[in-house]
Amino acid sequence: MSEEKSCCCQKPEILKGTPEKCSSETIKQCHGDEPSHPCVPEDQKASGEKE
């Protein structure tokens, strides 16, 4: 089920886990100076930031 990993990832060749687990360094490598991580759905971003 490798499709699950890249369901919303724009750069699956760089992805090492899930988009939610990307480091800021990896996000910058993939997306440049994007203010947020476009591969992570908004609802998952919000739940991850609360903890």
N, C-alpha and C positions, 0 to 999 in steps of 0.2 A: 504494500500500500504506500509506495513512495509518492504517489500523486497527492496524498493528504498533506505531505510536507510542503509542497509547492503550490497549494491551492490558491494562495493569494500573494505568493512571493514573486516579485518582478525580476529577481536575479537568482534563480534556483541553483545555478552552477556555483554560487558563492555560499549558499545556505548550508550551515553545518548542523542545524537542529530544527527549530521552528522560528518563524519570524519574530515571535514574542521574545525569544532569547538572544536576539542579535545585540552585540555590543554597540556602543555609540561609534566606535571605530569602524565596525563593519557597515553600519548604516551610512556613515560618511563615504566609505569606499563605494557603496552601491548607488547612493542617491545624492552625493555631494552635500551641499549645505541646506538640505531640506529641514524645515523647522520641526517636523514630526516624521515618524516612520510610516511611509505610505503602505507598507506591506501588512501592517497590523490593523484589523478592523477597529473602528472607534469604540465599540463596546468592550473589546478586550483590552484596549489601552486604559480605559477608565477603571476597570476592575483591577488591573495590575498596579496602578498608581495609588490606590487607596491603602494598600498594605504597607 
